[in-house]
Amino acid sequence: MSVPVSGFPSSSPNDGTSRAVERQQADFHPSIWGDYFLVYASPTSSVEFKYLGRVEEQIEGLKGEVRKMMTDVADKPSQMLRLIDQIQRLGIFYHFEHEIDEQLEQIHKSYSRLVYGLFKGDDLHMIALIFRLLRQQGYNISSEVFNNFKDGEGKFRKSLVDDARGLLSLYEACHLRCHGDAILEEALPIVMTHLELIDERKVSASLAKQVKRALKQPLHMGLPRLEARYYIPLYREEPTHDEVLLALAELDFNLLQEQHQKELGKITRLINFKWWKDTDVVRKFPFARDRIVETFFWIWGTYFEPEFAVAREILTKVASLLSILDDIYDAYGTLEELIIFTEAIQKWDVDAMDGLPEYMQAFYKVLLDLYDAVGNEVAREERSYRLVYAKQAMKKQATVYFDEAKWFHTNYTPTLEEYMPPGPINLWL
């Protein structure tokens, strides 16, 4: 991660001399959150706390009604696809994963019959919807079906301009394109142009807002909880919205948001007032960013479901350490220090701390202690093998950071292959 830096002289924390060491200092701003989330750390912080049992009971009842809705339209593919789409957009899909999997599997088996029979091949909204839902489920279906919407000259029919909902569905489907989907590559800029020029007087207010949102943030590129936050008010504006789906989405969103707030409050208190205090982060890592809330949000974007609370806590701590690690490599450590630091991380042994500067020793100890605690947690679930992969990932990350630091200190410009080597994408860069 590149940051603006400025050089300043500093003595090495552990060399026993007053020798000046030329370091880089990143000008990071303090956390903008302060102690804001600490209020959520109390188990009775919510004004709705005494109504929690009643809300959970309501949610269970509504979930039962939604399952009945899915059963009622099981033999009506068009209605089922619309229902699944609404469930996913409203952010309540994680309650119905099994039912959705089963229904999409059946729809996939009947794909050709549906596309060229029931949908008659000329309903752009439904064709694009079934394509997107099946593609995002992992089914490798062909995009050639969209050739049905071209004229005799091989161009998209002009009449599609008047089908705002169909264009929006095609736009969302285009973001599920793969290599070789030439027709979707061709369609995307055309569809974007038409959506940008839609006459809002000729479509519903809700649809106009959906188009505006999609152009800014396509569904496939968004975080499920944020997309639900945007869609719920728009769905409420739809004249044909279902009260059961809407009620479930609103109750579930608020309840889950409350859980996330409490978790962040707990993590903020734990890290800021114990973990970071015991480590003396302010003194030993004055160059590092305090981004607890941002790292929690990062992890929350991946694991938002209620049952992953422990995973969110663990990964927020790991991400917080990675943030400090990044700053050590990017903004503070000298090349000589980083060489022995990287070697120590590869050894992953407490004895490897010897010879490290004080600030690196402090980080190294916290790193090993955290992974020991994680090891105890996964051992209780008989999943100790996961710790091995977690350590390997951290070692690899340190190596990646070191490569970047080495390039910086030696004024070397890496090739694209060196900076982004073939293989899995490194999410921590």
N, C-alpha and C positions, 0 to 999 in steps of 0.2 A: 504494500500500500504506500503510494508516494505522498509525501506531505511537504509543505513549505518548511524549510529549516534554516537556521542561522548558526554560524559557528561561534563558540565561546570557550574560553579556557577554563579548565576545571582539573583539580587534582584527582588522581585515581583513588577510589574509595578504599583500596586495600593494598596500596603499594608501599606504604610506610614512608613516603617522601612527600615533599611539597612540589614535585615535578608537575608542571602544567600539562594537561592532556587536552588536545583540541577535540572538542565534541560538537555534535550537532544538537540543536535544541529546537524542537517543534513547538510552535506557538498554539497549543490547544486551549480552547476555552473551557472553563469549568462546567460541570454538569448543570444543565438548566433546570433540573428537577428538584435539587436539594433534598429535603426530607418529605416531599409532597406525599409519597406513597406510604409513609410510615403509619398514617392514620388508618390504613386498611389492615395493618398487622394485627389489630385487636380482633378476637373472635366475635365480639359483639359490635363491631364497627358499623355494620349495615343497619339502616333503619328498617329493613325488611326482614331482619334476622328472625324475629318471632313468627313470621309468616312462611319461613322456609319450607316446612313440612307441607303446608297447604299448596305452595307453588309446585313443589315436586309432584304432589298428587295430581294436580291439574295437568302437568306436563305428561304424566303417564297416561292419563285418560285421553288426552289429545293424540298421543302417539298411537293409541289403539284405534282411534277414529281414522287416522291417516292410513294405517294398515288396511282397514276395511275399505277405504277409498281405492287403494291399489288393487285389492281383490275384486272390487266391483268393475274395474275397467281392464282386468287382465286380458280379456278377449277383444279389447278395443285399442289397437296399437297407437292410433293418433292421440287418443286421450291419455294413454299411459306415458307416451313420450313427453307430452306437455306437463303431465304431473311430475315426472322425474325431473324435468328441467326446472320446474318451480321449486321442488324440494331441494335441489342442489343450489339454486340461486339464493334461496332463503337461509341457507346455512344449516339446515337440519338433516342433511343427508347422512350424517354419521350415525343417526339413530336407525337408519333403514338400509344399511349397506348390504345385508343379506338379501333383502327383498329386491333392491335395485339390481344387484348382480344377477339374480334369477331372471328378472324380467328382461334385462338387456341381452342375456344369453338367448332367451327365446326369440326376441326380436331379431337378433343376429342370424339365427337359423332361418328366419323367414324374410331376410333382408331383400332378396331379389323380388320375391312376390309382392312385398310391401312397396318397394320403390317403383316397380314397373307395373304394378297392378292396382292395389288399393289407393296409392297416392297419385297414380296415373302419370307420374313423371313430370308433372307441370306445376306442382305446388312447391315453390322455391323454399318457403319457410319450413315445411315438413321435411323436404329432402335434405336441406342443410342441417336441420335439427337432428335427424336420425344419423346423419354422417358424423356430426360433432360428438354426439353422445356415445356412439360406438367407437369412434377413434380415441376419445379420451379414456374409454374403458379398456383400450389396448387391442381392439379388433382392427386388423389391417384390411380395411375395405377400400375399394378403388374410388378415386376422385373422378373417374371418367363419367360418373352419373351426371355431373354438371354440364356435360356436353349437350344434354337435353334442352338447355336454356340458351343455346346458340341458334342463330338463323342460318340460312343456306349459305351465307358467305363466311361462316365460321366466327361470327362476332356475337357477343351477348345481345340478346333481343332488347330493343329499345323500350319495349313495354315494361321491362323490369324496373324502370325508373320510378314507376308509380307504385311499386310494391315495397313500401318502406320496411315493413316487418320482415319480408323475405330477404331484402338486401342486408338488414342487420344480422339475420341468421347466417347468411352467406359470409358476411364479414367475420363473424365469430368462428365459422367453420374454417375459413382461410388460415386461421392461426393454429390449426391442427395439421397443417400441410407438412409433408415429408419431402426428402429429395426425390425428384422425379414427378412431383405433382405440378406439372407445368400449367395446368388449367387454373389451379388456385393461385399460382404466382401471377398469372395473367389477370385473374379476377380481382385480386386485392386492391391495386391502385384504382381500378375502375370503380369498385364498390365504395372505396373511401371517398372518392370525388363526389359520387352521387349522394352519399350520406351527408357529406358536408354541405350540400346544396339543398337538402330537404326543406320544403316549405312547411314550417311548424304549424301553420294554420290548417293544413290538410291532414294532420295526424293528431292523435291524442297527446295531451300534455305529458302523460307518463311515458309514451313511446319516444317522444322528442327528447326527454331527459335521458332515457336509456341509450339513445343514439349518441348523445353528447358524452355520456359517461364512457361508452364503449370506444369511441374515438380517442379518448384520453387514456383508457385502461381496458384493453380487451380482457374478457373473462379468463382466458387461459393463462394470462400473465399476471393475474391478481392473486392476492391472498384470500382464501375462502371467507375468513371472518370480516375482512374489510369489504369484500364484495357483498356479503350479506348485509352489512351495515348500510351500504348504499342502496341495495335493492329493496329492502323491507319497506321503506317509505314509498318507493315507486310502486310496489305491488299493492300497497294500501290504496293508492290512487286509481288502480285499475277497476273499472266498473264491475268486471266479472271476477274479482278476486274472491278466493274462498276464505271464509271467516275462520275455519278450523286451522288451515295452514298458516294464516296470518297470526292467529292467537298463539299457536305453538312456536312460531318463529320469534315473536316478540318476547314471550316468557322465557324461552330457551336462551335467547341472546343475552337477556339481562341477567339471568341466573349464572350463565357461564362467564359473562364479563365480571360478575361479582367474585367468582372463584379466582379468576385471573388477577384481579386487583388484590385479593388477599394473599395470593402467592407472591406477587411482586412486593407487597408490603413486608412479608416474611423474609424474602430474599434480601431486600434493601436493608432491613434491620440486621440480618445475619452477616451480610458482607460488610456493610459500612461500620457496624458497631462491634463486631467480633473478629471476623476473618481479616478484614483490612486493618483493623486497629491492632490486632495481635501481630500482624505482619509489618505494621508501621509503614503503610503504603505512602502516606503523605511525605514522610521524611526520606524513605529509601527510594521511592519512585516518583519524585516531583515532576518528572518529564512525562509521566504516563497519563492517559485519558481515564476519566471516571465516567464510564458509559454503561452502568448497570441496567438502567431502564431500556436503553437501546439494545443491549444484548438479550435481555429477556424478550423484547419484542421480536427480535430475530428468531429466537427459538420458538416462540409462540406462533410465529407464522408457519412453522413446520409441524409442531405438535400442539394443537389447540384443544384436543379432546380432553374431557375431565379426567380420564384414567391415566393421563400422562403427566400428572403433577410432579412426580419424582423425577421423571426425565427432564422436565423443564428446569427444575432446580439444579440438577447436575450439569446440564448443558449450559445453563446461564453462567455457572461458576467457571466451567471450562472456557466458554467464550470470553469471560472477563479476563481470565489469565492469558488467553490468546491475544487480547487487546494489548495487555502489558507487554507480552512477548513481541508483538509486532513493533511496539514503540522502542523496545530495547534494540531491536535490529535496525529499525528505520531511523530512529531519532536520537539515540544516546550512545550505544556501545561503540567502542573503537573496533577496528577490524581485528586487531590482535586479541581483544577480549572475546569477540564473537567467535573466533576460531576455537578457543578452548571451551567456550560456553556450548557451542554446537556439539563438540566432542562429548561433553559431559551429559548432554541430553540423550545422545545416542547410547551411552553406557547405562543410563537410568539406574544409578546406584548412589546412595547417600555419600559414599566415600569419594565420589567424583566431584564433590563440592570443593575439596581442597584445591587451593590455587585460584579459585574464582574471586573476583572483586566482591565486596560485601553485598552490594545490591543484587548481584547475580546469585549469590549464595541464598539470599532471602527468597528470591523468586523460586530458585531450584527446590528449596525445602517445601514451600507452599505447593509447588507442582507435584512433588512426590507424595506429600500428605494427602492432597486432594484425590489422587488416583488410588491411594490406599483406602480412603474412605469409600470411594466408588466401588472398589473391589469388594469391600465388606457388604455393600448394598446389593450388588449383583450376585454375590455368593449366596445370600439368603434366598434368592430366586433361582438358584442352581444355574446361573448363566455366567459363570466366571470366565468362560472362554471369550466373552466379549471384551474383557479388559485388555486382553492381548492385542486385539485389533485397535482398541482405543489408544494404547501406548504407541503402536506402530504409526498411527495417524499423526500423533503429536510429534514423533521423531521426524516424520516426513515433512511436517509443516515447518519445523525448525530448519530443516535442510533447505526448503524453498525460501524461507526468509533470509537465510544466510547467503544463498545465491544472489538474491536481490541486493543485499548489503554489499557483497563483494563487487558486484557490477557498479554500484554507486561509488564505492571508495576507490575503485580503479578506473573510473570514468569510462566504463565499457558499455556499449550499447548492444544488448543481446538481440539475436535474430528472433523472428516470430516463433520458430521451432524451439528455441531455447526458453523463451518466456512462456510459451504455451505448448509444452511437449505433448505428443499423442497420448491418449489415455483419459481416465476420469478427470473431470473438471475439478480444480482445487477451489472449494467454496470459501476458503478462509483468506484468499488473496485480497 
